């Protein structure tokens, strides 16, 4: 789901100022352009994982000092399944890369060109690309973690829980070592919002659109986080899925952050906001532990 432009403008004074000078440029694009970033290694951009214009991805290698093949992180951005572009999330790709992950940030098909399950099919195809080509960029395709925010968290968690999409794409679900879902919608029936109605309303089996319906003991370890002040995606989504996973016997680490709103759980990955919350440090510790990253990160999670 989207990062509300007003929230970002309020939080980022320099972005608000720039917005007044650059008409037509979204606050998120301005944030992506002007925010301080983790050291940026050479990036491979616009690599096709499918034939469509939205089926492309960017790759952010970890620093050269990282020893051996790096675990691969696939980051899915949010946007309500009707907006978003990978170019605006380079800061997230660099943040994860600085922690020792070869990071892949794919675009995926969105409404109105596509509805459920097209964005999941694209996510599965991007993961297949990471498994097939990650080693060429210094990654270890047997150690993959999925990370997502909002609608992207839905994509990441759903791909990990309902393995049909990965198997259909020819990807191996067994290579997913862990998943991090930030402020994700996982239990949102009946459909009420305009966003969910248009993205999921035509699905023949609405229950099969819900990640919570696929909670199982053999699920990959999950880090599920939400801000207590999130008014866009209710934190109950995180609570419900975490409870269902625990009841099934799966490993889950549930975190709720006081004073954090919906965009805040994504911005916590960025250098300017990292010190305001332990989210990034806790998330990366969880992912690195399950991806068997032995050496310490090249850059501290805190600025």
N, C-alpha and C positions, 0 to 999 in steps of 0.2 A: 504494500500500500504506500501512498505517496508521502514524501517528506513535505509538510505544508510550507509553501514559500514564505508565508508571513512569519512563521516560527523561526526560520533561518535568518530572515532579515532582521528580526528583533535581536536574535542572539549574536549576530555578526555585524557589528557597527560598520566595519570596512566594506562588507558586502552591500549593506543598505546604501552606503554612500556611493559605491560603484554603480548600484542599480539605478540611482538617480541620474547618473551620467551616461549609462549605456542602455538606452531603451531597447526593449525586446529581448534582453539577455536574462535568463532565469537566475534567481538567487543561487540555486544549486550549481549552475554552471560557473557563476562568479566564485562561489566557494571553492569549486574544483580548480579554478584558475589561480586564485590568489592565496589560498590557505597554505601555510608552511607544511611541507611534506617530509616524509622520511627520505633518506638518501635514495636517489632514483637510479637503479641500474638500467642498463640498456633494455628497452622494451620492444617486444615484437607485437605489432598492432594490426588489426583488421584481418586476422587469419580466419579463413572460412572453415566452419565445421559442418556446413550444409549449403544447399544451393540458393537459399533465399537471402535477401538483403539484410535481414535481422539475424541471420545465422552466421555471426562472426564473433571473434573474441580477441582479447588482448592478453599478453603474457608478461608477467613481472618476475624475473628471476631473482633469487636471493643474492645477497652480496657474494662476491667471488671468494671471500674468506670462508664461506660455509663448507665444511668438510663432507665429501661424499655426495651421492645423490640426495636431493632434498625431497621431503614429503610434498605432495601437491595439494594446494587448497583451491577449491573452486568457489568463487564468491558470486552469489546471486543478489543483485540489488532489488529494491522494492520499486513501487510505482503504481500500485493498484491494478496491475496486469493491463494497464492502458497507457503507461508512460515509462520513461527511463531510457538511458543510453549509457553504454559502458564508458564513454569518454568522460562522463561526469563522476566516475568512481575510481579514477586512477589513484587518488589518495588512499582509498581502501586497499587497492591492490598493492601499493607500496608499503602500507602498514603491515600487511601480512607477510610480504616478501622480506621485510626487515627483520621479521621474527624467524626466518629460516625456511619459509615455504615458497616453492615455485607456485606463483599465484596466477590463476586463470580467471578472467572476468568476461563472461559471455553476455552478449545481447540475446534476446529471445523474442519470439513473436508475441504480439500484444493485441488487445481489443482496439478497434473493431475488425482488424484483419484476422484475428484468431480468438478463439474461446477455449475453455477447458476441453480437452487436455493438451492443447497444442504447446502451451508454455512448459508443461512437464516433458513432453516429447522432445522439445528443444533442449531442455536441461539435461535429459538423458543422452542426447546426441553430443552435447558439449562434454559431458563426462566421458563418453566413449572416445572422443578426440583426445582428452587428457590421458586416458589410458594408452592410447595408441601412439601419441606423439610426445608425451611429457618427457620421456627419456632423452629426446633430442635437445631439450632445453636444460638438461641437468636434473630432471625430476625422477622420482621413484614411483612408477605407476602402481606399485603394490601398496603404497601408503598414501591414501587420499582422504582428505577431510572436506566436508561441505560447510559453507558459511553463508548465511543469508539474513537479510533484514526485511521485516514486514512481508510483503508479497513474496520477496525473495526467500524469506525464512520458510514460508509455506512451501515454495518449490523445493528447497533443500531437504526439509523434513519429510515431505511427501515422497520424494524420490528414494529416500533412505528406508521409509517404512513400507511403501507399496512397491515391491521390487519388479513388478511387471513392466514398468516403463524402461528400466535399465536393461532388463533381459531382452526386451523387444529391440532395443538399440544395439544390442551386442556388447553391452558393458557388463562387467563382473561386479555384482553388488558386494561380494566378499572383500573387495579391496577398499571399501569405505571403513576407515578406522574410527571416525568420530564425526559428529555433526554439531554445529552451533546455530541455534535459531534465536534471533533477536527480535522481539516484539512481533512475533508471527501470529497469524490467524490459523488456528488448528481445529476449532470446534465452533462453527458459525452457522449451524442450522437452527431454525429455519432462515432462509435467505431473506434479509431485510433491506440491506443497503443497496443503493444504485450500483455500486462497484461490484458487489458479489452477484447481484441479479444478472447483470449483463455478462459477467465472466463465466458464471456457472449455471445460470438459469436454464439452459438448454440441455444440461446433462441428463441422460435417461435414468441414472441412479444417483441421486444426490448424496446418499450416504457414502458412496464410493468416492466422493470429492473431499472427504474429511480426513485429515491425518489421524485424528483420534480413533477412527474406526480401524486403524491398522496397527495400533499399539501391540507389541509382541515382545516376548522374552528375548528373542534373538536380534532385536534392533541394535544398530550401532550405538555406542555410548553417546548420550546427548547432553549438551549444555544448553539449557533453555533460560532465557533472560527477558525481563520486561521491566519497564519503568512504572512505578506506582502512580504516576501522574499521566499515564498514557490515556488519552480520551479518544483516540482513533481506533486502535485495536486494544480491546479490553484485556488487562492482565489476566483475567480469568482464563483466557485461551492457554496461557502458559501453565497456570495452575492445573487446569483440567488435563492437559496432555501429560504433564509431569506425573500427576497422580495415576493416570491410566498406565503409563510406562512402568511406574513402580509396582503397581498391582500385578502387572504381567511378569514382573521379575527382571525387567531391563535396568540397565545402569543409566541414571539420569542425575544431573546436577542442576538444581533449580535456583535461580537468583532473581531477586526483586530489589530494585534500586529506588530509594526514597527521593522524591523531588525530580525524577527523570520523566520527561514526556516522550512522545513517540519519535520525533526526530533525534532526540538526545541519545537514544540507544544506538543509532547509526553514527552520530557525530562522535560518540565516545571512542571510536576507532581512530579518529584523526588526532594529529599532534596537538592542536590548540585545546582540545577538550579532554584529552586523556587523563590529565591530573585531577579532573573534577569527579571522577568515578573510578572504582576498581574494576569496572566491567572488562576493559580491554586486557588488563593483566590477568584477570581470572579466566577469561575466555582462552587467551593464548596459552596459558599454563595448562589448561585442560586439553586443548588440541595437541600441543607439543608432547604432552605426556602420553596420549593415546596413539600418536603417530611415531612414538619411540624416537624422539629427537633427543640425542644424548648430550650434545654440547649445548652451552648456553646461547641465547639469542645474540646476534651481532649488535643489535641496538636494544636498549632497555624499553619495555612497554611504556614507561613513563618518560616524559621529556626531560 
